[in-house]
Amino acid sequence: MAANKFTDKHKFIDGFILEGHLRNFIYKDISKMTGMSFDDYLTRPRYEIELINSVVESVAKEKAKNNQKLLDGLKSEVVKSKMDPTS
């Protein structure tokens, strides 16, 4: 029985997939949001990785939206206090 040998193409594809997972893990700050190490993340089945990515992205968007609302409210208060001569 012949041993299966990975070609350069297979190494490239595996490296490309791993790089994509690593970029997602770092960019989306998955470790901070889930408490998982990169190794834990990689050992999950593909559907779980996709679900984790989706949920983390959704939570990050919601946080950004809430932060923007808060900043807008603070800016509005600053503008009002500058316009009010009694303050």
N, C-alpha and C positions, 0 to 999 in steps of 0.2 A: 504494500500500500504506500503510495507516494505521499510525502509530507506536503501539506499545503503551505506554500510560501507566499507571503504578502508581497505584492509588487509595489513599485513606487507609487502607482496610482492609488492602491489601497491605503498606503501610508498617508498620502496626501488627503484623501477623503476622510480618513479617521482623524487626522490632525485638524482638518478644516472644521469638522463637527465639534471636536473638543474645544477648538478655539472659539467657536460660536457660543458654546455653553459657558466657557470661561468669561467671555465678554458680557453675556447676559448676567451672569452671577455677580460680576463686579459692577457693571453699569446700573443694574437695578437694585444693588445693595441687598441681595437676597440673604446673605449671611446675617445682616443686621435685622432684617424683617422676620426671618424664620428661625434664626439660631442654628442653622445648618452649616456644616463645613462644606467645602467644595466636593470632597469625597462623598459625603452623605447625599448631596444633591445629585451627583453622577450615578449613584447606585439606585436611584429611583427609576421605576419604569418610565418609558417615554411619555405616556399619557399624564403621569404625575408631574413630570418636569414641565410639560406644556401648561398644565393647570396652575402650577406654582408661578410660572412666568406670567400667566394671564392675571391671576389674582394680585400678585405683587404690583404689576403695572397699573391695574385698576385702583388699588389702594393708593399708590403714589400719585395718580392723577387726582383722586379725591382730596388727598392732603394738599396738593398744590392749589387746587381750587379753593379750599377752605383758607389756606394761608393768604391767597390773593384777596379774598373777601375781607380778611382781618386787616391786611395792609391798606386796602381801599378805605376801610372804616377809620383807621388811624390817620391816614392822609386827610380825610374829610374833617376830622376833629382838629387837626393842626391848622388847616385852612380857616376853619370857623374861629379858632382861638386867636389867630392873627388878625382877623377882620373885626373881632369884638374889642372895642376900645376899653372896655371895663376890665379886661383880663390882663 
